[in-house]
Amino acid sequence: MSKDTVPPQLIDILFALAAIGLLGLSAAVVLIRNPVRSTLLLILSFLPTALLYILMQAPFVGILQILVYGGAIMMLFTFVIMMINPAPKGGEIPGEDAKIRWKGLVSTLVLLAVAGIIVIPPVYHAAMALPPAAVGKPGFGGIASLAELIFRDPANNPLTVSFELISFLILVGIIAALNFSRRRRSDISGDA
């Protein structure tokens, strides 16, 4: 979408609608108690996210958002959730076990703190190292500028390490979910 062919007011309206839609879908992901429906809403939330990228003149990143996250990673999450079946009775997770909620809250805060300590500083420093004119250059947000940003001198580029650490965190999360599922299944079969 070129800024020359679309009126700026329309871009602002689309941006606001996409942002409101993204906030609504994100709230629904957190508030809905059925894990499969919540995951499907998370996949749906990638559409307004992609639209936001496209409106910010980064169409390649917008298409990658749909193809990579919606098409691959979230489908993997959906299959993992369906495989561990966290809510076998009626599809909803019961809300009566306060001990599990506290453990979930603490583990989430620890994971966010670790991710913030590992990921945010290198990304911030890499963004500050960009020349000021790089954002306004034609082609910014396209394939060439994105490849140059990520793969330029990979041995010394902090973005390369951040991407690898995020993939490791995703893998650890999947392994932990499968481990919790096995433990719960053995508890259920032992009770019978």
N, C-alpha and C positions, 0 to 999 in steps of 0.2 A: 504494500500500500504506500503510494508515494504521497508526500505532503503537498506536492504541486497539484495533484488531481483531486484531492479531498479537502473540503473546507475544514479549517482548524476547529470550528465549533462542533462539527460532527465527530472529529477525533476525540475531543474532550468529552462529549456525551457518551461515545462508545467506551472510552476509558473508564468513566464513572460507572456505567452500567456493568462493565466487566469486573471492576473492583467490588461493587456491591454484591454481584453474583458470587464472586469468589469468597467474600466474607460470609455470605449466607450458607454456601455449601460447606465451608470450613466449620462453621458452627454446627451444622447438621451432622458432620462427620463425628464431632466430639459428643454430641448430645444423643444420637441414636444408639440404642442399646444392642441392636442386632449387629454382630461384627461383620457379617457378609454384606449387609446393606450399607454399613458404614464404609466398608472398603470400596464398594461400587460408587458411593457418593464421592469418595476421595478421587477415584478415577475420573468421574464427571467434573470434578473441580479443576482438572487439568485443562479443560477447554477455555474457561475464562483466563486462566494463567497464560495459555498460549496466545490468546487474543491480546493480552497486555503486552507480551513480548513483541507481537507483530505491530502493534500501535507504537511501540518505542523504537521502530525501525530495526528490529532484530528478527526477521522472518525465519531465519535458519534455526535460531534458538526456540522459537515458537513451535516449529514443526518437530524439532527434536523432543520438545516437552511432550507432545502427543505420542510420537512414535516410541520413544525410549521409555518414558515413565508410564504412560497409559497402556502401551502395547506390550511391554516386556516386564518391567519391574513390578508394577501393580498387579499384573496377571499372576506373577509368581507369588505375591503376597496373598492374593485371593485364593490360590490353590493351597497355600500353606494354612490359611485360616480354615478353609473347608476340610483340610486333612486333619488338623488337630481338633476340630469341632469343639470350640470353647463353650458353646451354649447348646447342649443337646436337647434340652426341654423347651420347646416352643421357639427356639432360635434366639432367645434373649438371655443376656447374662444377668443372673440374680444379683440384687444389690444389697444383700443382707450381711455379707462377710466384711466387716470393717477392717480386719487385720490384713486381708488381701488388698484392700484399697490403699491402706497406708504403705504397704510394701510397694505397690505399683507407683504411688506418688513419689516415694523416696527414690526408687530405681529410675524413674523418669527424670527427676531433678538431677541425679548423679550423671545420667547419660547426657542430658543437655549441657551440664557443666563441663564434662569431658569433651564433648563435641565442640563446645564454644571455645575451650582452651586450645584445642588442637587445630580447629578449622578456621576460626574467625581471624586470629592475628595474621597468618600468612596471606589470606585473601585480602585483608585490609592493607597490608604493606604492598602487595602486588598492585592493588588498585591505586595506591598513592604513588607508585613508581611510574604510572602511565603519564606520558606527557599530556599537558592540558589540552592540546589541539587534537589528541587522538579521538576524543569523544565526538567532535564535530566533523571528522573526516568522512567523506563519502565512503560507503561500504562498511562503516562501523556497525558491528552486530552481524555482519555477514560471515560466510565461511572462512574467507582468507584472514580477516582480522581476528576471528575467534581462534583459528589454528595458530596464528602467530603469537597470540597472548598465552595460550596454554602450552604449546610445544616449543616455544622459543627457549633454548638452553634448558632442557628438562632436568639436567643434573642440579642446577641452581635455582630452578623455578619452584616457589612454594606451592603454586597451584597444583602441580603434578602430585606432590605429597598429599595435599588435601583430598584430591579425587581418590587416591588409593586408600586413604584412611576412611573415607566415607563408604567405599565398597566393603572394606573390612568390617565396619560397624554394622552394615546391612547383613553381612554373613553371620556375624555374632548374634544378631537379633533373631535370625531364622533358626540358628542352632539352639538358642535359648528357648524359643517357642516350642520347638520339637521336644526338647528335654522336659519342659514343664508338662507338655501333653503326655508324654510317656509316664511321668510320675503320677499324674492325675488318673490315667487309665489303670495303672497298677493299684492305686488306692480304691478305685471303683470296683475293680474285679476282686480285690481282696475283701471288700465288704460283703460281697454277695454270698 
